[in-house]
Every structure is written in C-alpha cells, then in structure tokens.
Amino acid sequence: MSGPLQLSEQPLCPLYPLRFLCDEMLQGLGEWLRVAGYDTETPLNGAVDRDVLAQAVVENRWLITRDRELLQHREGPAYVILLGTGGQEENLRELTRRLDLDWLKSPFSRCKRCNTPLQQGPHPGSPPLPELDLDSIYHCPRCCQTYWEGSHVRRMRERLRRFSHWRPASR
C-alpha cells in the first residue's frame, strides 16, 4: 500500500464542462489541451495572479499553474490545479491522471494558437493549397491560421494516443 497522496497527486472533482486557463508558465501545456479539443485559454503576458484567478472564476475554468501562491486566494482551492515542478510531459501526465483527461476527445477541432473552434475548408480569400483534399483543410476564422492533415498531424495524433495511455486504469 502506498502512502497518502501528495497535493499534486490528489484526484479532483472537476468543473464541467472541462475548460482550462493555463498560466503564463504552462502555455505549451495549453497548446496540447487545445490540440486535443479542450477549450483552453492563456492570460495576457504579465497578468497579475489576482486577475488570472478572477478570469478562471468568471469563465468557470480550471486554472492550471505551478504557482503555489494562487492557492492562498479565497477562490484558489476551488479553481486551481497546482501541478508539480516537472517538465511538460510530467505535467501532462499528472493532469491526465488527476482529471482522467481524454486526449482523443475531439482532436484538431480548435485553433492551437487562439482557441477558436475551427471551420472546415480554406480561409475565404486564401491562396489555393496545391494537391490537398479540401475535406482535410480547416481554418481559424479568428486568426486566419490554416490547418491540414500532414505528417506533423500524424505525429501529433501519435502523441495524443500516448497521452491517453496515462489515464487511470479504473476507467
């Protein structure tokens, strides 16, 4: 039998639907959550802790951070997910286990850059993309980024599959 769970290992009773706000230090983790289809925002660079937590409360989002001081705020314990100090992969693994995240939820349905839901087809007025099936092209109506199925997407899908193996075995 193992010892008691550490704060960073304790399972959470999540807010639903799962929506996230990743602090400035965890923007890369936020990108992976968006790639998996989770509504994930990041605060403006340099935003103060109080404002970041207020955004999480107003938007009913989990605030993912490594900043222990955010737990000291009144709303902190109800909205903050404090991750350990490991690297990105360790943080992704910890978050997966604590929230039982489904990394194959709705992959590639949100813009990796700005979190907007993607629309099928090229952005209106964009130059044609040679030799690509129009059904495999998506664009962001907000930031005009274009996405398509390529080798980079296959590699990212494989990483999402690997992340999904970190889910708790009891599910």
TORKOLNU-155375 format. One record per atom (N, C-alpha, C): atom name; residue in one letter; x, y negated, z. Coordinates in nm, 3 decimals. Example, Ala and Ser with C-alpha at 12.3 -4.5 7.8 and 13.67 -1.06 7.14 Angstrom:
2
site N; code a; u 1.319; v 0.569; w 0.780
site CA; code a; u 1.230; v 0.450; w 0.780
site C; code a; u 1.320; v 0.330; w 0.780
site N; code s; u 1.285; v 0.225; w 0.708
site CA; code s; u 1.367; v 0.106; w 0.714
site C; code s; u 1.290; v -0.003; w 0.787
This chain:
171
site N; code m; u 0.084; v 0.119; w 0.000
site CA; code m; u 0.000; v 0.000; w 0.000
site C; code m; u 0.088; v -0.124; w 0.000
site N; code s; u 0.054; v -0.220; w -0.081
site CA; code s; u 0.135; v -0.341; w -0.089
site C; code s; u 0.090; v -0.440; w 0.018
site N; code g; u 0.171; v -0.541; w 0.039
site CA; code g; u 0.141; v -0.643; w 0.138
site C; code g; u 0.031; v -0.736; w 0.091
site N; code p; u 0.000; v -0.840; w 0.171
site CA; code p; u -0.106; v -0.933; w 0.133
site C; code p; u -0.070; v -1.011; w 0.007
site N; code l; u -0.170; v -1.049; w -0.066
site CA; code l; u -0.148; v -1.126; w -0.188
site C; code l; u -0.092; v -1.264; w -0.154
site N; code q; u 0.002; v -1.308; w -0.233
site CA; code q; u 0.052; v -1.444; w -0.221
site C; code q; u -0.049; v -1.538; w -0.286
site N; code l; u -0.044; v -1.666; w -0.252
site CA; code l; u -0.138; v -1.763; w -0.308
site C; code l; u -0.144; v -1.753; w -0.459
site N; code s; u -0.028; v -1.742; w -0.524
site CA; code s; u -0.025; v -1.741; w -0.670
site C; code s; u -0.077; v -1.611; w -0.729
site N; code e; u -0.101; v -1.508; w -0.649
site CA; code e; u -0.147; v -1.380; w -0.699
site C; code e; u -0.294; v -1.354; w -0.669
site N; code q; u -0.355; v -1.437; w -0.587
site CA; code q; u -0.492; v -1.411; w -0.546
site C; code q; u -0.588; v -1.427; w -0.663
site N; code p; u -0.680; v -1.328; w -0.681
site CA; code p; u -0.779; v -1.344; w -0.787
site C; code p; u -0.872; v -1.460; w -0.754
site N; code l; u -0.923; v -1.522; w -0.856
site CA; code l; u -1.010; v -1.639; w -0.838
site C; code l; u -1.152; v -1.608; w -0.879
site N; code c; u -1.245; v -1.682; w -0.824
site CA; code c; u -1.384; v -1.680; w -0.869
site C; code c; u -1.394; v -1.794; w -0.970
site N; code p; u -1.388; v -1.764; w -1.099
site CA; code p; u -1.373; v -1.870; w -1.199
site C; code p; u -1.496; v -1.956; w -1.220
site N; code l; u -1.469; v -2.078; w -1.262
site CA; code l; u -1.574; v -2.167; w -1.310
site C; code l; u -1.615; v -2.115; w -1.447
site N; code y; u -1.742; v -2.122; w -1.479
site CA; code y; u -1.789; v -2.076; w -1.610
site C; code y; u -1.861; v -2.188; w -1.680
site N; code p; u -1.851; v -2.196; w -1.811
site CA; code p; u -1.761; v -2.116; w -1.894
site C; code p; u -1.617; v -2.154; w -1.865
site N; code l; u -1.525; v -2.063; w -1.895
site CA; code l; u -1.384; v -2.091; w -1.870
site C; code l; u -1.338; v -2.206; w -1.958
site N; code r; u -1.301; v -2.314; w -1.894
site CA; code r; u -1.246; v -2.432; w -1.960
site C; code r; u -1.126; v -2.475; w -1.877
site N; code f; u -1.022; v -2.522; w -1.945
site CA; code f; u -0.898; v -2.549; w -1.875
site C; code f; u -0.846; v -2.689; w -1.901
site N; code l; u -0.763; v -2.734; w -1.807
site CA; code l; u -0.685; v -2.856; w -1.820
site C; code l; u -0.546; v -2.817; w -1.773
site N; code c; u -0.449; v -2.816; w -1.864
site CA; code c; u -0.312; v -2.780; w -1.829
site C; code c; u -0.233; v -2.907; w -1.805
site N; code d; u -0.165; v -2.914; w -1.692
site CA; code d; u -0.091; v -3.036; w -1.664
site C; code d; u 0.027; v -3.050; w -1.760
site N; code e; u 0.094; v -3.163; w -1.748
site CA; code e; u 0.199; v -3.200; w -1.843
site C; code e; u 0.309; v -3.095; w -1.854
site N; code m; u 0.340; v -3.025; w -1.744
site CA; code m; u 0.447; v -2.925; w -1.745
site C; code m; u 0.407; v -2.798; w -1.818
site N; code l; u 0.278; v -2.776; w -1.840
site CA; code l; u 0.230; v -2.650; w -1.895
site C; code l; u 0.160; v -2.667; w -2.029
site N; code q; u 0.206; v -2.761; w -2.110
site CA; code q; u 0.144; v -2.784; w -2.239
site C; code q; u 0.156; v -2.664; w -2.332
site N; code g; u 0.267; v -2.593; w -2.327
site CA; code g; u 0.285; v -2.474; w -2.410
site C; code g; u 0.185; v -2.365; w -2.372
site N; code l; u 0.159; v -2.348; w -2.244
site CA; code l; u 0.058; v -2.252; w -2.198
site C; code l; u -0.079; v -2.296; w -2.251
site N; code g; u -0.105; v -2.425; w -2.249
site CA; code g; u -0.231; v -2.478; w -2.302
site C; code g; u -0.249; v -2.447; w -2.449
site N; code e; u -0.141; v -2.455; w -2.525
site CA; code e; u -0.149; v -2.422; w -2.668
site C; code e; u -0.189; v -2.276; w -2.687
site N; code w; u -0.132; v -2.186; w -2.608
site CA; code w; u -0.168; v -2.045; w -2.621
site C; code w; u -0.314; v -2.021; w -2.583
site N; code l; u -0.363; v -2.091; w -2.483
site CA; code l; u -0.505; v -2.078; w -2.447
site C; code l; u -0.594; v -2.125; w -2.563
site N; code r; u -0.556; v -2.234; w -2.628
site CA; code r; u -0.633; v -2.281; w -2.744
site C; code r; u -0.625; v -2.182; w -2.859
site N; code v; u -0.506; v -2.124; w -2.883
site CA; code v; u -0.491; v -2.024; w -2.988
site C; code v; u -0.587; v -1.908; w -2.963
site N; code a; u -0.607; v -1.871; w -2.836
site CA; code a; u -0.698; v -1.761; w -2.801
site C; code a; u -0.844; v -1.802; w -2.808
site N; code g; u -0.872; v -1.931; w -2.824
site CA; code g; u -1.010; v -1.977; w -2.838
site C; code g; u -1.066; v -2.043; w -2.714
site N; code y; u -0.985; v -2.066; w -2.612
site CA; code y; u -1.033; v -2.130; w -2.489
site C; code y; u -1.027; v -2.282; w -2.503
site N; code d; u -1.130; v -2.348; w -2.456
site CA; code d; u -1.139; v -2.494; w -2.453
site C; code d; u -1.037; v -2.543; w -2.351
site N; code t; u -0.927; v -2.600; w -2.400
site CA; code t; u -0.815; v -2.636; w -2.314
site C; code t; u -0.763; v -2.774; w -2.350
site N; code e; u -0.770; v -2.864; w -2.255
site CA; code e; u -0.720; v -3.000; w -2.273
site C; code e; u -0.588; v -3.017; w -2.199
site N; code t; u -0.515; v -3.121; w -2.235
site CA; code t; u -0.397; v -3.164; w -2.161
site C; code t; u -0.413; v -3.313; w -2.134
site N; code p; u -0.373; v -3.359; w -2.016
site CA; code p; u -0.389; v -3.501; w -1.985
site C; code p; u -0.288; v -3.585; w -2.063
site N; code l; u -0.312; v -3.714; w -2.065
site CA; code l; u -0.217; v -3.805; w -2.128
site C; code l; u -0.084; v -3.796; w -2.054
site N; code n; u 0.026; v -3.806; w -2.127
site CA; code n; u 0.157; v -3.804; w -2.063
site C; code n; u 0.167; v -3.914; w -1.959
site N; code g; u 0.219; v -3.879; w -1.843
site CA; code g; u 0.238; v -3.976; w -1.736
site C; code g; u 0.115; v -3.999; w -1.650
site N; code a; u 0.006; v -3.927; w -1.674
site CA; code a; u -0.114; v -3.944; w -1.592
site C; code a; u -0.083; v -3.906; w -1.447
site N; code v; u -0.140; v -3.980; w -1.354
site CA; code v; u -0.116; v -3.952; w -1.211
site C; code v; u -0.204; v -3.835; w -1.166
site N; code d; u -0.155; v -3.764; w -1.066
site CA; code d; u -0.224; v -3.644; w -1.018
site C; code d; u -0.371; v -3.667; w -0.989
site N; code r; u -0.402; v -3.774; w -0.921
site CA; code r; u -0.541; v -3.804; w -0.882
site C; code r; u -0.631; v -3.813; w -1.005
site N; code d; u -0.582; v -3.875; w -1.113
site CA; code d; u -0.661; v -3.888; w -1.235
site C; code d; u -0.675; v -3.755; w -1.309
site N; code v; u -0.570; v -3.675; w -1.306
site CA; code v; u -0.576; v -3.544; w -1.372
site C; code v; u -0.677; v -3.455; w -1.301
site N; code l; u -0.673; v -3.454; w -1.168
site CA; code l; u -0.770; v -3.375; w -1.092
site C; code l; u -0.912; v -3.428; w -1.112
site N; code a; u -0.928; v -3.559; w -1.117
site CA; code a; u -1.061; v -3.617; w -1.141
site C; code a; u -1.114; v -3.573; w -1.277
site N; code q; u -1.028; v -3.566; w -1.377
site CA; code q; u -1.071; v -3.519; w -1.510
site C; code q; u -1.119; v -3.375; w -1.501
site N; code a; u -1.045; v -3.291; w -1.429
site CA; code a; u -1.085; v -3.150; w -1.414
site C; code a; u -1.221; v -3.139; w -1.347
site N; code v; u -1.245; v -3.218; w -1.245
site CA; code v; u -1.373; v -3.215; w -1.172
site C; code v; u -1.487; v -3.261; w -1.262
site N; code v; u -1.470; v -3.376; w -1.327
site CA; code v; u -1.575; v -3.433; w -1.412
site C; code v; u -1.609; v -3.340; w -1.528
site N; code e; u -1.508; v -3.277; w -1.587
site CA; code e; u -1.529; v -3.190; w -1.703
site C; code e; u -1.549; v -3.043; w -1.666
site N; code n; u -1.552; v -3.013; w -1.535
site CA; code n; u -1.571; v -2.877; w -1.485
site C; code n; u -1.470; v -2.781; w -1.547
site N; code r; u -1.342; v -2.814; w -1.530
site CA; code r; u -1.232; v -2.736; w -1.585
site C; code r; u -1.140; v -2.687; w -1.473
site N; code w; u -1.080; v -2.571; w -1.495
site CA; code w; u -0.972; v -2.528; w -1.408
site C; code w; u -0.850; v -2.613; w -1.442
site N; code l; u -0.786; v -2.670; w -1.342
site CA; code l; u -0.661; v -2.743; w -1.361
site C; code l; u -0.547; v -2.646; w -1.334
site N; code i; u -0.472; v -2.615; w -1.437
site CA; code i; u -0.360; v -2.521; w -1.425
site C; code i; u -0.233; v -2.602; w -1.406
site N; code t; u -0.162; v -2.571; w -1.299
site CA; code t; u -0.045; v -2.651; w -1.263
site C; code t; u 0.055; v -2.567; w -1.184
site N; code r; u 0.174; v -2.622; w -1.167
site CA; code r; u 0.274; v -2.567; w -1.074
site C; code r; u 0.300; v -2.669; w -0.963
site N; code d; u 0.221; v -2.775; w -0.959
site CA; code d; u 0.237; v -2.884; w -0.863
site C; code d; u 0.154; v -2.856; w -0.737
site N; code r; u 0.221; v -2.813; w -0.631
site CA; code r; u 0.153; v -2.778; w -0.505
site C; code r; u 0.075; v -2.897; w -0.446
site N; code e; u 0.120; v -3.018; w -0.470
site CA; code e; u 0.055; v -3.135; w -0.411
site C; code e; u -0.090; v -3.150; w -0.457
site N; code l; u -0.124; v -3.097; w -0.575
site CA; code l; u -0.262; v -3.107; w -0.623
site C; code l; u -0.359; v -3.029; w -0.534
site N; code l; u -0.310; v -2.929; w -0.464
site CA; code l; u -0.396; v -2.854; w -0.371
site C; code l; u -0.429; v -2.934; w -0.246
site N; code q; u -0.354; v -3.039; w -0.219
site CA; code q; u -0.377; v -3.120; w -0.099
site C; code q; u -0.496; v -3.214; w -0.114
site N; code h; u -0.539; v -3.240; w -0.237
site CA; code h; u -0.654; v -3.326; w -0.261
site C; code h; u -0.782; v -3.251; w -0.222
site N; code r; u -0.884; v -3.324; w -0.185
site CA; code r; u -1.008; v -3.265; w -0.137
site C; code r; u -1.066; v -3.163; w -0.236
site N; code e; u -1.071; v -3.195; w -0.364
site CA; code e; u -1.129; v -3.105; w -0.464
site C; code e; u -1.029; v -3.000; w -0.512
site N; code g; u -0.902; v -3.015; w -0.473
site CA; code g; u -0.797; v -2.927; w -0.522
site C; code g; u -0.827; v -2.779; w -0.512
site N; code p; u -0.859; v -2.728; w -0.394
site CA; code p; u -0.879; v -2.583; w -0.382
site C; code p; u -0.991; v -2.527; w -0.472
site N; code a; u -1.089; v -2.608; w -0.507
site CA; code a; u -1.200; v -2.560; w -0.590
site C; code a; u -1.169; v -2.565; w -0.739
site N; code y; u -1.070; v -2.643; w -0.780
site CA; code y; u -1.044; v -2.663; w -0.923
site C; code y; u -0.901; v -2.632; w -0.967
site N; code v; u -0.810; v -2.615; w -0.876
site CA; code v; u -0.669; v -2.599; w -0.911
site C; code v; u -0.629; v -2.452; w -0.911
site N; code i; u -0.560; v -2.412; w -1.018
site CA; code i; u -0.494; v -2.283; w -1.023
site C; code i; u -0.344; v -2.313; w -1.015
site N; code l; u -0.285; v -2.279; w -0.904
site CA; code l; u -0.143; v -2.302; w -0.882
site C; code l; u -0.066; v -2.180; w -0.930
site N; code l; u 0.019; v -2.199; w -1.029
site CA; code l; u 0.100; v -2.090; w -1.082
site C; code l; u 0.237; v -2.091; w -1.018
site N; code g; u 0.304; v -1.976; w -1.021
site CA; code g; u 0.440; v -1.967; w -0.970
site C; code g; u 0.536; v -2.046; w -1.056
site N; code t; u 0.661; v -2.040; w -1.022
site CA; code t; u 0.760; v -2.123; w -1.090
site C; code t; u 0.830; v -2.051; w -1.205
site N; code g; u 0.779; v -1.936; w -1.248
site CA; code g; u 0.841; v -1.862; w -1.357
site C; code g; u 0.829; v -1.936; w -1.489
site N; code g; u 0.880; v -1.873; w -1.591
site CA; code g; u 0.873; v -1.929; w -1.726
site C; code g; u 0.735; v -1.910; w -1.785
site N; code q; u 0.721; v -1.948; w -1.912
site CA; code q; u 0.590; v -1.946; w -1.977
site C; code q; u 0.529; v -1.806; w -1.977
site N; code e; u 0.607; v -1.704; w -2.011
site CA; code e; u 0.550; v -1.570; w -2.017
site C; code e; u 0.503; v -1.524; w -1.879
site N; code e; u 0.579; v -1.552; w -1.775
site CA; code e; u 0.537; v -1.515; w -1.640
site C; code e; u 0.409; v -1.588; w -1.601
site N; code n; u 0.399; v -1.716; w -1.639
site CA; code n; u 0.278; v -1.793; w -1.610
site C; code n; u 0.158; v -1.740; w -1.686
site N; code l; u 0.178; v -1.702; w -1.812
site CA; code l; u 0.069; v -1.643; w -1.891
site C; code l; u 0.022; v -1.511; w -1.829
site N; code r; u 0.115; v -1.431; w -1.785
site CA; code r; u 0.082; v -1.302; w -1.722
site C; code r; u 0.004; v -1.325; w -1.592
site N; code e; u 0.051; v -1.418; w -1.510
site CA; code e; u -0.017; v -1.447; w -1.384
site C; code e; u -0.159; v -1.497; w -1.408
site N; code l; u -0.175; v -1.588; w -1.501
site CA; code l; u -0.308; v -1.642; w -1.531
site C; code l; u -0.400; v -1.533; w -1.585
site N; code t; u -0.346; v -1.445; w -1.669
site CA; code t; u -0.425; v -1.334; w -1.724
site C; code t; u -0.477; v -1.245; w -1.613
site N; code r; u -0.393; v -1.211; w -1.519
site CA; code r; u -0.432; v -1.122; w -1.410
site C; code r; u -0.531; v -1.189; w -1.315
site N; code r; u -0.511; v -1.316; w -1.288
site CA; code r; u -0.598; v -1.383; w -1.190
site C; code r; u -0.737; v -1.411; w -1.245
site N; code l; u -0.747; v -1.437; w -1.377
site CA; code l; u -0.877; v -1.470; w -1.436
site C; code l; u -0.930; v -1.361; w -1.527
site N; code d; u -0.857; v -1.252; w -1.542
site CA; code d; u -0.895; v -1.145; w -1.634
site C; code d; u -0.922; v -1.204; w -1.773
site N; code l; u -0.827; v -1.283; w -1.821
site CA; code l; u -0.844; v -1.351; w -1.949
site C; code l; u -0.847; v -1.254; w -2.066
site N; code d; u -0.936; v -1.280; w -2.157
site CA; code d; u -0.945; v -1.205; w -2.281
site C; code d; u -0.874; v -1.286; w -2.390
site N; code w; u -0.752; v -1.247; w -2.422
site CA; code w; u -0.672; v -1.320; w -2.520
site C; code w; u -0.722; v -1.300; w -2.662
site N; code l; u -0.811; v -1.204; w -2.680
site CA; code l; u -0.867; v -1.180; w -2.814
site C; code l; u -1.010; v -1.231; w -2.821
site N; code k; u -1.045; v -1.323; w -2.732
site CA; code k; u -1.179; v -1.379; w -2.720
site C; code k; u -1.231; v -1.434; w -2.852
site N; code s; u -1.160; v -1.527; w -2.905
site CA; code s; u -1.201; v -1.593; w -3.028
site C; code s; u -1.078; v -1.658; w -3.091
site N; code p; u -0.978; v -1.577; w -3.126
site CA; code p; u -0.851; v -1.635; w -3.169
site C; code p; u -0.864; v -1.723; w -3.293
site N; code f; u -0.785; v -1.828; w -3.291
site CA; code f; u -0.773; v -1.921; w -3.404
site C; code f; u -0.905; v -1.990; w -3.437
site N; code s; u -0.982; v -2.020; w -3.335
site CA; code s; u -1.108; v -2.091; w -3.355
site C; code s; u -1.100; v -2.238; w -3.312
site N; code r; u -0.989; v -2.275; w -3.248
site CA; code r; u -0.969; v -2.414; w -3.202
site C; code r; u -0.837; v -2.467; w -3.256
site N; code c; u -0.832; v -2.595; w -3.271
site CA; code c; u -0.707; v -2.658; w -3.316
site C; code c; u -0.603; v -2.645; w -3.204
site N; code k; u -0.489; v -2.594; w -3.241
site CA; code k; u -0.379; v -2.576; w -3.145
site C; code k; u -0.329; v -2.711; w -3.094
site N; code r; u -0.342; v -2.814; w -3.176
site CA; code r; u -0.292; v -2.946; w -3.139
site C; code r; u -0.389; v -3.026; w -3.052
site N; code c; u -0.518; v -3.030; w -3.092
site CA; code c; u -0.609; v -3.124; w -3.024
site C; code c; u -0.731; v -3.058; w -2.961
site N; code n; u -0.746; v -2.925; w -2.972
site CA; code n; u -0.852; v -2.850; w -2.905
site C; code n; u -0.987; v -2.856; w -2.973
site N; code t; u -1.000; v -2.920; w -3.086
site CA; code t; u -1.128; v -2.931; w -3.157
site C; code t; u -1.162; v -2.798; w -3.225
site N; code p; u -1.288; v -2.756; w -3.221
site CA; code p; u -1.325; v -2.634; w -3.295
site C; code p; u -1.294; v -2.652; w -3.445
site N; code l; u -1.239; v -2.546; w -3.505
site CA; code l; u -1.200; v -2.552; w -3.646
site C; code l; u -1.320; v -2.528; w -3.736
site N; code q; u -1.309; v -2.580; w -3.858
site CA; code q; u -1.410; v -2.559; w -3.960
site C; code q; u -1.346; v -2.484; w -4.076
site N; code q; u -1.426; v -2.399; w -4.139
site CA; code q; u -1.373; v -2.319; w -4.249
site C; code q; u -1.352; v -2.405; w -4.373
site N; code g; u -1.249; v -2.370; w -4.449
site CA; code g; u -1.217; v -2.439; w -4.573
site C; code g; u -1.113; v -2.546; w -4.553
site N; code p; u -1.057; v -2.595; w -4.664
site CA; code p; u -0.959; v -2.703; w -4.654
site C; code p; u -1.026; v -2.833; w -4.613
site N; code h; u -0.947; v -2.923; w -4.558
site CA; code h; u -0.999; v -3.054; w -4.519
site C; code h; u -1.042; v -3.128; w -4.645
site N; code p; u -1.160; v -3.189; w -4.644
site CA; code p; u -1.204; v -3.263; w -4.764
site C; code p; u -1.099; v -3.366; w -4.806
site N; code g; u -1.068; v -3.364; w -4.932
site CA; code g; u -0.970; v -3.459; w -4.986
site C; code g; u -0.827; v -3.413; w -4.976
site N; code s; u -0.801; v -3.297; w -4.915
site CA; code s; u -0.662; v -3.249; w -4.905
site C; code s; u -0.622; v -3.187; w -5.038
site N; code p; u -0.492; v -3.186; w -5.068
site CA; code p; u -0.447; v -3.124; w -5.193
site C; code p; u -0.474; v -2.975; w -5.188
site N; code p; u -0.494; v -2.913; w -5.305
site CA; code p; u -0.521; v -2.769; w -5.307
site C; code p; u -0.402; v -2.689; w -5.256
site N; code l; u -0.434; v -2.579; w -5.188
site CA; code l; u -0.330; v -2.489; w -5.138
site C; code l; u -0.319; v -2.372; w -5.236
site N; code p; u -0.208; v -2.359; w -5.304
site CA; code p; u -0.195; v -2.257; w -5.408
site C; code p; u -0.201; v -2.115; w -5.352
site N; code e; u -0.265; v -2.028; w -5.428
site CA; code e; u -0.268; v -1.885; w -5.403
site C; code e; u -0.322; v -1.846; w -5.265
site N; code l; u -0.410; v -1.926; w -5.207
site CA; code l; u -0.471; v -1.890; w -5.080
site C; code l; u -0.621; v -1.873; w -5.100
site N; code d; u -0.673; v -1.769; w -5.038
site CA; code d; u -0.816; v -1.744; w -5.040
site C; code d; u -0.885; v -1.852; w -4.955
site N; code l; u -0.983; v -1.920; w -5.011
site CA; code l; u -1.050; v -2.028; w -4.939
site C; code l; u -1.113; v -1.980; w -4.809
site N; code d; u -1.152; v -1.851; w -4.800
site CA; code d; u -1.211; v -1.799; w -4.678
site C; code d; u -1.108; v -1.785; w -4.565
site N; code s; u -0.979; v -1.791; w -4.598
site CA; code s; u -0.876; v -1.777; w -4.496
site C; code s; u -0.818; v -1.913; w -4.454
site N; code i; u -0.877; v -2.021; w -4.503
site CA; code i; u -0.829; v -2.156; w -4.471
site C; code i; u -0.927; v -2.222; w -4.374
site N; code y; u -0.871; v -2.287; w -4.272
site CA; code y; u -0.951; v -2.362; w -4.175
site C; code y; u -0.885; v -2.497; w -4.157
site N; code h; u -0.963; v -2.594; w -4.111
site CA; code h; u -0.907; v -2.726; w -4.084
site C; code h; u -0.968; v -2.784; w -3.958
site N; code c; u -0.896; v -2.878; w -3.902
site CA; code c; u -0.946; v -2.952; w -3.786
site C; code c; u -1.008; v -3.082; w -3.835
site N; code p; u -1.136; v -3.103; w -3.807
site CA; code p; u -1.200; v -3.226; w -3.854
site C; code p; u -1.152; v -3.350; w -3.779
site N; code r; u -1.085; v -3.331; w -3.666
site CA; code r; u -1.039; v -3.446; w -3.587
site C; code r; u -0.900; v -3.493; w -3.628
site N; code c; u -0.803; v -3.399; w -3.629
site CA; code c; u -0.665; v -3.441; w -3.658
site C; code c; u -0.619; v -3.401; w -3.798
site N; code c; u -0.709; v -3.337; w -3.876
site CA; code c; u -0.685; v -3.301; w -4.016
site C; code c; u -0.579; v -3.193; w -4.036
site N; code q; u -0.538; v -3.124; w -3.931
site CA; code q; u -0.443; v -3.013; w -3.944
site C; code q; u -0.510; v -2.900; w -4.022
site N; code t; u -0.435; v -2.838; w -4.114
site CA; code t; u -0.485; v -2.724; w -4.192
site C; code t; u -0.420; v -2.596; w -4.141
site N; code y; u -0.500; v -2.490; w -4.133
site CA; code y; u -0.452; v -2.360; w -4.086
site C; code y; u -0.489; v -2.255; w -4.189
site N; code w; u -0.405; v -2.151; w -4.204
site CA; code w; u -0.436; v -2.041; w -4.294
site C; code w; u -0.367; v -1.916; w -4.241
site N; code e; u -0.415; v -1.802; w -4.288
site CA; code e; u -0.359; v -1.673; w -4.249
site C; code e; u -0.224; v -1.657; w -4.319
site N; code g; u -0.121; v -1.648; w -4.242
site CA; code g; u 0.013; v -1.626; w -4.295
site C; code g; u 0.089; v -1.537; w -4.199
site N; code s; u 0.217; v -1.517; w -4.224
site CA; code s; u 0.296; v -1.430; w -4.137
site C; code s; u 0.303; v -1.486; w -3.995
site N; code h; u 0.299; v -1.618; w -3.980
site CA; code h; u 0.303; v -1.679; w -3.848
site C; code h; u 0.177; v -1.641; w -3.768
site N; code v; u 0.063; v -1.633; w -3.834
site CA; code v; u -0.061; v -1.595; w -3.766
site C; code v; u -0.055; v -1.447; w -3.727
site N; code r; u -0.001; v -1.364; w -3.810
site CA; code r; u 0.012; v -1.222; w -3.774
site C; code r; u 0.101; v -1.205; w -3.651
site N; code r; u 0.210; v -1.280; w -3.646
site CA; code r; u 0.299; v -1.274; w -3.528
site C; code r; u 0.227; v -1.325; w -3.403
site N; code m; u 0.150; v -1.430; w -3.417
site CA; code m; u 0.077; v -1.484; w -3.303
site C; code m; u -0.032; v -1.387; w -3.257
site N; code r; u -0.100; v -1.323; w -3.351
site CA; code r; u -0.201; v -1.222; w -3.314
site C; code r; u -0.138; v -1.108; w -3.235
site N; code e; u -0.018; v -1.068; w -3.276
site CA; code e; u 0.051; v -0.960; w -3.204
site C; code e; u 0.083; v -1.004; w -3.061
site N; code r; u 0.124; v -1.128; w -3.044
site CA; code r; u 0.150; v -1.177; w -2.907
site C; code r; u 0.021; v -1.181; w -2.826
site N; code l; u -0.090; v -1.223; w -2.886
site CA; code l; u -0.218; v -1.223; w -2.815
site C; code l; u -0.256; v -1.081; w -2.772
site N; code r; u -0.233; v -0.984; w -2.858
site CA; code r; u -0.261; v -0.842; w -2.823
site C; code r; u -0.175; v -0.800; w -2.704
site N; code r; u -0.049; v -0.841; w -2.706
site CA; code r; u 0.041; v -0.807; w -2.594
site C; code r; u -0.007; v -0.872; w -2.465
site N; code f; u -0.049; v -1.000; w -2.474
site CA; code f; u -0.102; v -1.068; w -2.355
site C; code f; u -0.223; v -0.993; w -2.300
site N; code s; u -0.306; v -0.940; w -2.389
site CA; code s; u -0.430; v -0.875; w -2.345
site C; code s; u -0.401; v -0.748; w -2.264
site N; code h; u -0.284; v -0.690; w -2.280
site CA; code h; u -0.246; v -0.571; w -2.203
site C; code h; u -0.216; v -0.605; w -2.057
site N; code w; u -0.205; v -0.731; w -2.025
site CA; code w; u -0.178; v -0.773; w -1.887
site C; code w; u -0.305; v -0.780; w -1.802
site N; code r; u -0.420; v -0.762; w -1.865
site CA; code r; u -0.546; v -0.771; w -1.790
site C; code r; u -0.550; v -0.664; w -1.681
site N; code p; u -0.622; v -0.692; w -1.572
site CA; code p; u -0.632; v -0.592; w -1.465
site C; code p; u -0.688; v -0.460; w -1.518
site N; code a; u -0.633; v -0.351; w -1.470
site CA; code a; u -0.672; v -0.216; w -1.518
site C; code a; u -0.814; v -0.178; w -1.480
site N; code s; u -0.872; v -0.242; w -1.379
site CA; code s; u -1.005; v -0.203; w -1.332
site C; code s; u -1.116; v -0.247; w -1.426
site N; code r; u -1.086; v -0.322; w -1.530
site CA; code r; u -1.190; v -0.372; w -1.620
site C; code r; u -1.200; v -0.287; w -1.743
